[in-house]
Amino acid sequence: MSGDGAQPARRLVVNPLLCDGAGYCAEIVPELIGLDDWGYPMLRPAPLDDETVLRHATRAVAQCPRAALMLTRAADRG
């Protein structure tokens, strides 16, 4: 990480106990989220380092009807 004041890389995570498989997240940010056979999200594990993709991921988090999605720092494990 450089000392230029940049935000740390973020990662999208899902709480599988809260998710009900509505699938809105995959519609908002399909480049990061696919759906399994039951409609539950399958997330790309890579850090979000593109500003546009991060903006879409933030929107998906905000619009999740069950608050099952969240953004964490890429270094976080959990």
KOLTI-889355 format. One line per 3 residues: number of its first residue (from 1); their letters; for each residue x, y, z of N, C-alpha, C, O, CB. Coordinates in steps of 0.2 Angstrom, whole numbers. Glycine has a CB too. Layout:
N
NUM	a	X/Y/Z/X/Y/Z/X/Y/Z/X/Y/Z/X/Y/Z  ...;
This chain:
78
1	msg	4/-6/0/0/0/0/4/6/0/9/7/4/-5/0/6  3/11/-4/7/17/-5/5/22/1/-1/21/3/7/20/-12  9/27/2/7/32/7/4/38/4/5/43/6/14/34/10;
4	dga	0/37/-2/-3/43/-5/-10/44/-3/-13/48/-6/-3/41/-13  -12/41/3/-18/42/6/-24/38/3/-30/39/4/-20/49/5  -22/33/-2/-27/29/-5/-31/25/0/-28/23/5/-24/25/-10;
7	qpa	-37/23/-1/-41/19/3/-38/12/2/-36/10/-3/-48/19/1  -38/8/8/-36/1/7/-41/-3/2/-47/-1/2/-36/-3/14  -38/-8/-1/-42/-12/-5/-48/-15/-1/-47/-17/5/-38/-18/-9;
10	rrl	-54/-16/-5/-60/-19/-1/-61/-25/-5/-59/-27/-10/-65/-14/-2  -65/-29/-1/-68/-35/-3/-75/-36/-2/-77/-34/4/-64/-41/0  -79/-39/-6/-86/-40/-5/-87/-47/-2/-84/-52/-4/-90/-40/-12;
13	vvn	-91/-47/4/-92/-53/7/-100/-54/8/-103/-49/9/-88/-54/14  -102/-60/9/-109/-61/10/-110/-65/17/-106/-70/18/-113/-65/4  -115/-64/21/-117/-68/27/-122/-73/24/-128/-71/23/-119/-63/33;
16	pll	-120/-79/24/-125/-84/21/-131/-85/25/-136/-88/23/-121/-91/20  -130/-84/32/-136/-85/36/-141/-79/35/-147/-81/37/-134/-85/43  -139/-74/33/-144/-68/32/-147/-68/25/-153/-66/23/-141/-62/33;
19	cdg	-143/-71/20/-145/-70/13/-151/-75/11/-151/-81/14/-139/-73/8  -156/-72/8/-162/-76/6/-162/-78/-2/-167/-81/-4/-168/-73/8  -157/-76/-5/-156/-78/-12/-160/-74/-17/-162/-76/-22/-158/-85/-13;
22	agy	-162/-68/-15/-166/-63/-19/-162/-62/-26/-166/-61/-31/-167/-57/-16  -156/-61/-26/-152/-60/-32/-151/-53/-35/-148/-52/-40/-155/-64/-37  -153/-48/-31/-153/-41/-33/-145/-40/-34/-143/-36/-38/-156/-37/-28;
25	cae	-141/-42/-30/-134/-40/-30/-131/-42/-36/-127/-39/-39/-130/-44/-24  -133/-48/-39/-130/-50/-45/-132/-46/-51/-129/-46/-56/-132/-58/-47  -138/-43/-51/-140/-39/-56/-137/-32/-56/-135/-29/-61/-148/-37/-55;
28	ivp	-135/-30/-50/-131/-23/-49/-124/-24/-51/-122/-19/-54/-132/-21/-42  -121/-29/-49/-114/-30/-50/-112/-37/-53/-109/-41/-49/-110/-28/-44  -114/-38/-59/-113/-45/-61/-106/-47/-63/-104/-53/-63/-117/-46/-68;
31	eli	-101/-42/-63/-94/-43/-64/-91/-46/-58/-85/-48/-58/-91/-37/-66  -95/-45/-52/-92/-48/-46/-96/-54/-43/-93/-58/-39/-92/-42/-41  -102/-54/-45/-107/-59/-41/-111/-63/-47/-114/-60/-51/-112/-55/-37;
34	gld	-110/-70/-46/-114/-74/-50/-119/-77/-45/-118/-76/-39/-110/-80/-53  -124/-81/-48/-129/-85/-43/-128/-92/-44/-127/-94/-50/-136/-82/-45  -129/-96/-39/-129/-103/-39/-135/-105/-42/-140/-101/-43/-127/-106/-32;
37	dwg	-136/-112/-42/-143/-115/-44/-149/-113/-40/-154/-113/-43/-142/-122/-44  -148/-111/-34/-153/-109/-30/-154/-101/-29/-159/-99/-25/-152/-112/-23  -150/-97/-33/-151/-90/-33/-146/-87/-27/-147/-81/-26/-158/-88/-31;
40	ypm	-142/-90/-24/-138/-87/-19/-131/-85/-22/-129/-88/-27/-136/-93/-13  -128/-80/-20/-123/-76/-23/-116/-80/-22/-115/-84/-17/-121/-70/-20  -112/-80/-27/-106/-83/-28/-101/-77/-29/-102/-74/-35/-105/-89/-33;
43	lrp	-97/-75/-25/-93/-69/-25/-86/-70/-28/-83/-75/-26/-93/-66/-18  -84/-66/-32/-77/-66/-34/-72/-64/-28/-74/-59/-25/-75/-61/-40  -67/-68/-26/-64/-67/-20/-58/-61/-21/-55/-59/-16/-60/-73/-18;
46	apl	-57/-59/-27/-52/-54/-28/-54/-47/-24/-60/-45/-24/-51/-53/-35  -49/-43/-22/-50/-37/-19/-53/-32/-25/-52/-33/-31/-43/-34/-16  -57/-27/-22/-60/-22/-27/-55/-16/-27/-55/-12/-23/-67/-20/-24;
49	dde	-52/-16/-33/-47/-10/-33/-49/-6/-39/-45/-1/-40/-40/-13/-34  -54/-7/-42/-57/-2/-47/-62/2/-44/-67/-1/-41/-59/-6/-54  -62/9/-45/-66/13/-42/-74/12/-44/-78/12/-40/-64/20/-44;
52	tvl	-75/11/-51/-81/10/-53/-84/3/-51/-90/3/-49/-81/9/-61  -80/-2/-50/-83/-8/-48/-84/-8/-40/-89/-10/-38/-78/-14/-49  -80/-4/-37/-81/-3/-30/-88/1/-29/-92/0/-24/-75/1/-26;
55	rha	-89/6/-33/-95/10/-32/-101/5/-33/-106/6/-30/-95/16/-38  -101/1/-38/-107/-4/-39/-107/-9/-34/-113/-10/-32/-106/-8/-46  -102/-11/-31/-102/-15/-25/-105/-12/-19/-109/-15/-15/-95/-18/-23;
58	tra	-104/-6/-18/-106/-2/-13/-114/-1/-13/-118/-1/-9/-103/5/-12  -116/0/-20/-123/0/-21/-127/-6/-20/-132/-6/-17/-124/2/-28  -124/-12/-22/-127/-18/-20/-127/-20/-13/-132/-22/-10/-122/-24/-23;
61	vaq	-122/-18/-9/-123/-18/-1/-128/-14/1/-132/-17/5/-116/-16/2  -129/-8/-1/-134/-4/1/-141/-6/-1/-146/-5/3/-134/3/-2  -142/-10/-6/-149/-12/-8/-150/-19/-7/-156/-21/-8/-149/-11/-16;
64	cpr	-146/-22/-3/-147/-29/-1/-153/-29/4/-153/-26/9/-141/-33/2  -159/-33/2/-165/-32/6/-164/-36/13/-168/-34/18/-170/-35/3  -159/-40/14/-158/-44/20/-151/-41/24/-149/-44/29/-157/-51/19;
67	aal	-148/-36/21/-142/-34/24/-136/-39/24/-133/-40/29/-143/-30/31  -136/-44/19/-132/-49/20/-125/-48/16/-120/-52/18/-135/-55/16  -125/-43/12/-118/-41/9/-115/-35/13/-118/-31/16/-119/-38/2;
70	mlt	-108/-36/13/-104/-30/16/-98/-30/13/-95/-34/10/-103/-32/24  -95/-24/14/-88/-23/11/-83/-23/17/-84/-20/22/-87/-16/7  -77/-27/16/-72/-27/21/-66/-25/18/-65/-25/12/-72/-34/25;
73	raa	-61/-23/22/-54/-22/20/-52/-29/17/-53/-34/20/-49/-20/25  -48/-29/12/-46/-35/8/-41/-39/13/-41/-45/12/-42/-33/2  -38/-36/17/-34/-40/22/-38/-44/27/-35/-48/31/-29/-36/25;
76	drg	-44/-42/29/-48/-45/34/-50/-52/32/-51/-53/26/-55/-40/35  -50/-56/37/-52/-63/36/-58/-64/40/-58/-66/46/-46/-68/37  -64/-64/37/-70/-65/41/-76/-61/40/-81/-62/43/-69/-64/48;
